[in-house]
Amino acid sequence: MFKTIYKNCAGIDVHKKNIVVRIAKTDEHDVTNYQLKTFSTFTDDLIKCRDWLVENDTLDVCMESTGKYWIPVYNILEEKCHCILSHPKYVRSIPGKKTDKRDSIRIVDLFKYGLVEPSFIPPADIRQLRDLMRYRFKLVNMRSSEKNRFQNSLTVSNVQIANVVTDVFGKTSQSILKLMLSNPNLTLEDITPLLRKNLKSSPEDILKSINGIFDESQSSKMSVCLKHYDSINNCIDLIEQQVLKLTVKYTEELNLLLSIPGINETSAIFIIAEIGTDMNTFIDDKHLCSWAGLTPRCKESAGKKQSVRIIKAGQYIKPLLVECALNAIKDKSCPYIKARYESIKKRRGHKKAIIAIARFLLTCAFHILNNKVPFDNDRFDKLLNQKIKKHNKSIKNTDDMISYSTKLGYTVTQNN
């Protein structure tokens, strides 16, 4: 028999047009009485639902996450209720015995006995920041797609400007390409005023590179791509302005995260948007890494281990941390990270090694935000030196020492 954790609680089955609310009140004899009401998802009805819960002194509420439909319900109820959001897989009903009313009673019964696994829901201001940063992430992906489409059109039209300039979307190349789209028959006098002084290629080479084979379809496609590219850049700028307004109160946390190698300002904002600033929400750093999808899964049956690959969780924070890890192994301020990467890569390969570094960065972020202390390079330098001393016995000559130091991330030069 399960022990009743919540004597007075509610379970909500959320839909697009309505919500089904079930209140469960358990008396001293462990007998539960249920009340049921259905509300529409209009704001006025959701406020009535909140008032009804408050009238019944039902402040503990559990609901399943259904698309985006749970968000307005959660936003209104969290003002006066303690809301728990759960993944549908934890409160899923038995197939064939499923109705809205049965779903609501199943949710409240599981919640009553404390059998619901709650999802991590940050405070309202962090949720706003998370929404903007995820939208910025989508816009950056759209911008990359437009750049690829534009480059494909250049290739099809045999415009080889990418071979003579560093960045096709730089100021010089963009001004030349826009002029080329309006006038395909450019001369040397037309493009010379557009060239910058630090450009290595000669004007003659650039003129040859843009002498392609154009047709009306490719020209119109490239014009649309450039307009869309500029529009996306403007949208990203607007989003970043709003993001900066929301991050004013998190200046201290941002500065602490910026002390970690491989993390820049945008990455630090994105990390705070995903995990928040209160690390007491997570049990420990291992729980946080598991939530972010950076730990091997546990799947064993009949004594046999099956897949141990990382799970699909953390679809936003995981790619971000992998990108930070790729920057961190190139950062010379902390050679320990590269040494750890090289050590794991030698045994397990690049992909597993970079995931291990991403987990290392997230673990550092957890303790830095929890203890309010910056990243300590000296601590990891000492660990690296201890590792070097440990392996000194296996080094027999100078070549072995140079090879080993290079793997650890040091640059070694020999003097004659």
SULTAKA-V339668 format. One record per residue. N is the residue number from 0. RES is the residue in one letter. PHI is phi in whole degrees, 0 to 359 (999 if undefined). PSI is psi in degrees with one decimal (999 if undefined). OMEGA is omega in radians with two decimals (999 if undefined). Layout:
((N/RES/PHI/PSI/OMEGA) (N/RES/PHI/PSI/OMEGA))
This chain:
((0/M/999/128.6/3.14) (1/F/282/150.5/3.09) (2/K/273/133.8/-3.14) (3/T/285/121.0/-3.12) (4/I/269/-45.2/-3.11) (5/Y/249/112.0/-3.12) (6/K/286/-31.2/-3.12) (7/N/226/105.0/-3.05) (8/C/214/174.6/-3.11) (9/A/220/148.7/3.04) (10/G/238/136.6/-3.06) (11/I/237/127.2/3.01) (12/D/260/114.1/-2.97) (13/V/263/134.3/3.05) (14/H/228/177.9/-3.12) (15/K/292/-44.6/-3.02) (16/K/262/-23.2/-3.10) (17/N/208/165.9/3.05) (18/I/232/141.9/3.11) (19/V/252/118.0/-3.04) (20/V/249/127.4/3.14) (21/R/238/119.0/3.08) (22/I/263/133.3/3.11) (23/A/239/117.3/3.11) (24/K/246/123.0/-3.10) (25/T/251/126.6/-3.12) (26/D/272/-173.1/-3.09) (27/E/290/-16.1/3.10) (28/H/266/10.9/3.12) (29/D/64/33.1/3.07) (30/V/255/128.9/-3.06) (31/T/256/130.2/3.04) (32/N/251/137.7/-3.05) (33/Y/247/145.9/3.00) (34/Q/232/140.9/-3.05) (35/L/230/134.9/3.03) (36/K/214/149.4/3.09) (37/T/243/132.9/-3.14) (38/F/236/150.2/3.00) (39/S/282/170.3/-3.10) (40/T/267/11.4/3.00) (41/F/292/152.0/-3.06) (42/T/301/-42.0/-3.13) (43/D/299/-41.4/-3.14) (44/D/290/-34.8/3.10) (45/L/293/-35.8/3.06) (46/I/294/-39.2/3.08) (47/K/297/-38.7/3.09) (48/C/298/-44.1/3.13) (49/R/297/-43.2/3.14) (50/D/295/-37.3/3.11) (51/W/296/-39.7/3.10) (52/L/294/-40.4/3.14) (53/V/293/-39.4/3.11) (54/E/300/-34.7/3.13) (55/N/271/6.7/-3.14) (56/D/58/33.3/3.12) (57/T/258/94.9/-3.06) (58/L/256/-8.4/3.09) (59/D/258/114.9/-3.02) (60/V/232/138.4/3.10) (61/C/235/137.1/3.08) (62/M/217/155.7/3.09) (63/E/267/149.6/-3.14) (64/S/279/112.2/-3.13) (65/T/245/97.9/-3.13) (66/G/54/-130.3/3.04) (67/K/258/1.1/-3.03) (68/Y/290/-22.8/-3.12) (69/W/285/-20.3/-2.99) (70/I/296/-51.5/3.12) (71/P/296/-33.1/3.09) (72/V/295/-45.6/-3.13) (73/Y/296/-43.0/-3.09) (74/N/299/-37.1/-3.12) (75/I/281/-39.0/-3.08) (76/L/284/-28.6/-3.03) (77/E/292/-15.3/3.12) (78/E/296/-34.7/-3.07) (79/K/233/-8.2/-3.09) (80/C/239/157.2/3.02) (81/H/266/103.7/-3.01) (82/C/263/135.9/3.06) (83/I/244/126.4/3.08) (84/L/253/133.6/-3.09) (85/S/233/147.1/3.05) (86/H/292/140.4/-3.10) (87/P/303/-26.7/-3.11) (88/K/294/-21.3/-3.14) (89/Y/273/-16.9/-3.10) (90/V/234/20.4/-3.08) (91/R/293/137.9/-3.13) (92/S/275/167.0/3.13) (93/I/288/130.4/3.13) (94/P/300/138.9/-3.14) (95/G/92/-14.1/3.12) (96/K/232/48.4/-2.98) (97/K/237/119.1/2.95) (98/T/224/169.2/3.14) (99/D/298/-40.4/-3.14) (100/K/293/-40.8/3.12) (101/R/292/-34.9/3.10) (102/D/297/-43.1/-3.11) (103/S/294/-40.3/-3.13) (104/I/288/-31.6/3.08) (105/R/293/-42.9/-3.14) (106/I/298/-46.1/-3.08) (107/V/289/-32.5/3.11) (108/D/292/-43.3/3.10) (109/L/296/-40.6/-3.12) (110/F/291/-36.3/-3.12) (111/K/301/-37.9/-3.12) (112/Y/267/7.0/3.11) (113/G/71/30.9/-3.10) (114/L/260/8.7/-3.12) (115/V/262/129.9/3.08) (116/E/275/112.2/-3.08) (117/P/284/147.8/3.05) (118/S/271/156.5/3.14) (119/F/279/115.7/3.10) (120/I/240/110.9/-3.13) (121/P/287/171.9/3.10) (122/P/299/168.8/-3.02) (123/A/299/-41.7/-3.11) (124/D/292/-35.2/3.08) (125/I/291/-35.9/3.10) (126/R/296/-38.0/3.09) (127/Q/295/-43.2/3.12) (128/L/295/-39.6/3.13) (129/R/297/-42.3/-3.12) (130/D/297/-42.2/-3.14) (131/L/291/-41.8/-3.11) (132/M/291/-35.1/3.08) (133/R/291/-36.0/3.08) (134/Y/293/-38.8/3.08) (135/R/298/-39.0/3.10) (136/F/300/-42.3/3.10) (137/K/295/-40.8/3.13) (138/L/295/-39.4/3.10) (139/V/297/-39.4/3.08) (140/N/295/-40.3/3.09) (141/M/296/-38.8/3.11) (142/R/296/-41.3/3.10) (143/S/297/-38.1/3.11) (144/S/296/-40.7/3.12) (145/E/293/-37.5/3.10) (146/K/297/-39.7/3.11) (147/N/293/-40.4/3.12) (148/R/296/-41.8/3.14) (149/F/295/-42.1/3.12) (150/Q/295/-36.2/3.08) (151/N/297/-39.7/3.11) (152/S/294/-38.0/3.08) (153/L/297/-40.8/-3.14) (154/T/295/-44.2/3.13) (155/V/297/-36.3/-3.14) (156/S/275/1.7/3.13) (157/N/60/39.3/3.00) (158/V/264/109.7/-2.99) (159/Q/258/37.8/-3.12) (160/I/294/-23.4/3.11) (161/A/295/-18.4/-3.14) (162/N/276/-14.4/-3.06) (163/V/241/-7.6/3.07) (164/V/235/155.9/-3.11) (165/T/287/-43.3/-3.08) (166/D/230/119.9/3.13) (167/V/296/-27.0/-3.11) (168/F/259/21.4/3.01) (169/G/283/174.3/-3.07) (170/K/296/-44.5/-3.09) (171/T/295/-52.2/-3.09) (172/S/295/-36.5/3.13) (173/Q/293/-40.9/3.11) (174/S/295/-37.3/3.11) (175/I/292/-44.2/-3.09) (176/L/293/-38.9/3.11) (177/K/295/-38.3/3.07) (178/L/292/-35.4/3.13) (179/M/293/-37.0/3.13) (180/L/292/-33.1/3.11) (181/S/279/-27.8/-3.14) (182/N/216/96.1/-3.09) (183/P/295/-25.5/-3.08) (184/N/266/70.9/-3.14) (185/L/276/153.8/3.08) (186/T/242/174.5/-3.13) (187/L/296/-34.4/3.13) (188/E/291/-26.3/-3.13) (189/D/286/-38.1/-3.04) (190/I/266/-18.8/-3.09) (191/T/300/-42.5/3.12) (192/P/295/-18.1/-3.10) (193/L/273/-11.2/-3.06) (194/L/278/140.1/3.12) (195/R/269/159.2/-3.05) (196/K/292/-31.9/-3.09) (197/N/276/7.0/3.12) (198/L/285/126.7/-3.07) (199/K/281/-33.5/-3.09) (200/S/285/149.5/-3.14) (201/S/280/156.7/3.10) (202/P/301/-33.1/3.14) (203/E/295/-42.5/3.13) (204/D/295/-38.6/3.13) (205/I/294/-40.9/3.11) (206/L/297/-39.1/3.10) (207/K/293/-36.6/-3.06) (208/S/291/-28.4/-3.11) (209/I/265/4.7/3.10) (210/N/275/81.5/-3.08) (211/G/252/-168.1/3.13) (212/I/247/101.4/-3.03) (213/F/261/146.7/2.89) (214/D/229/169.6/-3.02) (215/E/295/-36.3/-3.10) (216/S/294/-45.3/-3.14) (217/Q/292/-37.2/3.12) (218/S/296/-45.3/3.13) (219/S/294/-37.7/3.12) (220/K/296/-43.7/3.13) (221/M/294/-36.1/3.10) (222/S/296/-42.1/3.11) (223/V/295/-41.2/3.13) (224/C/299/-42.9/-3.13) (225/L/293/-39.8/3.11) (226/K/295/-43.2/3.12) (227/H/295/-39.2/3.12) (228/Y/299/-45.9/3.12) (229/D/294/-38.3/3.12) (230/S/296/-41.5/3.12) (231/I/295/-39.3/3.10) (232/N/298/-40.6/3.09) (233/N/296/-40.0/3.11) (234/C/296/-41.1/3.13) (235/I/296/-40.3/3.11) (236/D/297/-41.3/3.12) (237/L/295/-41.8/3.11) (238/I/297/-42.2/-3.12) (239/E/294/-34.3/3.08) (240/Q/297/-42.5/3.11) (241/Q/291/-36.5/3.12) (242/V/297/-42.2/3.14) (243/L/297/-32.8/3.09) (244/K/293/-37.0/-3.11) (245/L/282/-21.4/-3.07) (246/T/266/4.7/-3.14) (247/V/300/-39.6/-3.09) (248/K/284/-8.6/-3.10) (249/Y/248/30.2/-3.11) (250/T/298/-42.3/-3.14) (251/E/297/-46.4/-3.13) (252/E/295/-37.3/3.13) (253/L/295/-42.5/3.13) (254/N/296/-35.6/3.10) (255/L/294/-42.9/3.14) (256/L/291/-31.3/3.13) (257/L/293/-16.1/3.10) (258/S/284/-13.3/3.12) (259/I/281/131.4/3.11) (260/P/300/137.6/3.09) (261/G/90/-5.6/-3.10) (262/I/251/122.8/3.08) (263/N/259/-173.1/-3.05) (264/E/295/-44.8/-3.13) (265/T/297/-41.6/3.13) (266/S/296/-40.4/3.14) (267/A/297/-41.4/3.11) (268/I/296/-41.4/-3.12) (269/F/295/-38.8/3.13) (270/I/296/-44.5/3.11) (271/I/296/-37.9/3.12) (272/A/296/-30.0/-3.10) (273/E/272/-43.6/-3.03) (274/I/251/-7.7/-3.12) (275/G/77/-168.3/-3.14) (276/T/245/-13.0/3.14) (277/D/264/103.8/-3.10) (278/M/279/-4.8/3.07) (279/N/291/-13.6/3.09) (280/T/295/-32.5/-3.13) (281/F/262/147.9/-3.12) (282/I/297/-48.8/3.10) (283/D/200/-173.9/-3.12) (284/D/293/-30.8/3.12) (285/K/293/-37.9/3.09) (286/H/297/-40.8/3.11) (287/L/296/-44.0/3.14) (288/C/295/-36.7/3.09) (289/S/293/-40.4/3.10) (290/W/298/-35.1/-3.13) (291/A/277/-2.9/3.11) (292/G/77/31.5/-3.10) (293/L/248/16.4/3.11) (294/T/237/151.3/3.09) (295/P/297/143.6/3.13) (296/R/283/158.1/3.12) (297/C/252/105.1/-3.11) (298/K/220/102.7/-3.07) (299/E/222/139.3/3.11) (300/S/215/131.6/-3.13) (301/A/56/36.7/3.10) (302/G/78/4.2/-3.12) (303/K/249/127.1/3.08) (304/K/281/132.5/3.10) (305/Q/259/-129.1/-3.09) (306/S/290/133.5/3.06) (307/V/241/19.3/3.11) (308/R/292/156.8/3.11) (309/I/294/150.5/-3.08) (310/I/280/173.6/-3.07) (311/K/274/5.6/-3.14) (312/A/294/163.6/3.10) (313/G/69/47.3/-3.06) (314/Q/292/-15.2/3.08) (315/Y/256/-45.7/-3.06) (316/I/283/-29.1/-3.11) (317/K/293/-49.4/3.07) (318/P/299/-34.0/3.11) (319/L/297/-45.4/-3.13) (320/L/291/-33.3/3.06) (321/V/296/-40.8/3.09) (322/E/296/-41.3/3.09) (323/C/295/-36.7/3.13) (324/A/294/-38.9/3.10) (325/L/296/-33.1/3.06) (326/N/284/-35.6/-3.06) (327/A/293/-35.9/-3.12) (328/I/288/-12.6/3.07) (329/K/262/-8.0/-3.12) (330/D/282/120.3/-3.08) (331/K/277/-6.8/3.14) (332/S/288/-21.5/3.12) (333/C/225/85.7/-3.12) (334/P/297/-18.9/-3.11) (335/Y/300/-37.4/-3.09) (336/I/295/-44.7/3.12) (337/K/294/-38.2/3.12) (338/A/298/-41.0/3.11) (339/R/293/-39.8/3.11) (340/Y/298/-46.6/-3.12) (341/E/296/-36.9/3.14) (342/S/295/-43.6/-3.14) (343/I/286/-38.1/-3.13) (344/K/299/-37.5/-3.12) (345/K/296/-30.5/-3.12) (346/R/262/-36.7/-2.97) (347/R/241/-10.5/-3.13) (348/G/100/169.1/-3.03) (349/H/294/-46.2/-3.01) (350/K/298/-46.3/3.13) (351/K/291/-32.1/3.13) (352/A/292/-41.0/-3.11) (353/I/288/-31.4/3.04) (354/I/294/-37.7/3.11) (355/A/296/-39.2/3.10) (356/I/291/-38.1/3.09) (357/A/299/-41.8/3.09) (358/R/295/-38.0/3.10) (359/F/300/-43.2/3.14) (360/L/294/-40.4/3.13) (361/L/293/-37.4/3.08) (362/T/297/-42.1/3.09) (363/C/298/-42.4/3.14) (364/A/298/-39.0/3.13) (365/F/299/-51.1/-3.08) (366/H/289/-32.7/3.12) (367/I/293/-44.1/3.12) (368/L/288/-30.7/-3.11) (369/N/285/-39.4/-3.08) (370/N/260/-7.2/3.14) (371/K/58/44.1/3.09) (372/V/232/145.1/-3.14) (373/P/285/170.2/3.11) (374/F/294/132.8/-3.07) (375/D/256/102.3/3.13) (376/N/292/-35.3/-3.09) (377/D/298/-35.9/-3.13) (378/R/298/-43.2/-3.11) (379/F/282/-25.8/3.02) (380/D/295/-37.3/3.10) (381/K/294/-41.3/3.10) (382/L/298/-39.7/3.13) (383/L/293/-41.1/3.13) (384/N/295/-37.8/3.08) (385/Q/297/-38.5/3.12) (386/K/294/-38.8/3.12) (387/I/295/-43.1/3.13) (388/K/296/-35.2/-3.13) (389/K/295/-33.5/-3.09) (390/H/266/-1.2/-3.13) (391/N/297/-30.4/-3.11) (392/K/293/-29.2/-3.12) (393/S/274/-4.7/-3.13) (394/I/266/123.6/-3.02) (395/K/257/-28.3/-3.09) (396/N/216/-178.7/-3.08) (397/T/294/-38.5/-3.13) (398/D/297/-38.6/3.10) (399/D/296/-39.2/-3.14) (400/M/294/-42.4/3.13) (401/I/295/-42.9/-3.14) (402/S/296/-43.2/-3.11) (403/Y/291/-41.3/3.14) (404/S/295/-36.5/3.10) (405/T/295/-40.0/3.11) (406/K/295/-29.1/3.14) (407/L/281/-7.7/3.09) (408/G/108/-0.9/3.14) (409/Y/275/152.7/3.04) (410/T/258/117.9/-3.03) (411/V/247/130.2/3.07) (412/T/237/140.2/3.14) (413/Q/261/131.5/3.09) (414/N/260/131.2/3.14) (415/N/286/999/999))
